[in-house]
Amino acid sequence: MAECPFCRISAGLAPAYVVHEDADLLAFLDERPLFPGHVLLIPRLHCETLLDLPDRLAPTLLIRARLLCAAMERGLAAEGSFVAINNRVSQSVPHLHVHIVPRRRGDGLRGFFWPRGKYRDAEEAESVRQQIEAAVRELAADERR
């Protein structure tokens, strides 16, 4: 994917401040960080969203994200981290990337700007739960076929 900026970084065709790399994954500083140390973790394989990530890479992606969280605490004296993945909506580059952001109390990041709400009542919550549960059953059955 020569036109994908993250594939270009992965191939060494575009510069980046790399903090970790292996055969399957690459982590580099976000060029527009929320805070210094904001890292993007990507699969070298071009996948647009988490839904496109091959199963064999999913455990490794989470393990490397965990490693980077720990590295921020140790290397940057961060008190914690924020980890996020956008799938399509708000995804500025159509290549799967995990945002790993160092956090400190009082850093000004408040819930990552998500408007929070409540379910109208228990009936609405149960209806949503049932819809998701049914879809999970269908998808799991499709995987077994």
PyMOL commands that set and color helices and strands:
alter all, ss='L'
color gray80, all
select helices_A, chain A and resi 5-10+50-52+55-76+111-113+122-144
alter helices_A, ss='H'
color red, helices_A
select strands_A, chain A and resi 18-21+25-29+39-43+80-85+98-103
alter strands_A, ss='S'
color yellow, strands_A
deselect
rebuild
show_as cartoon
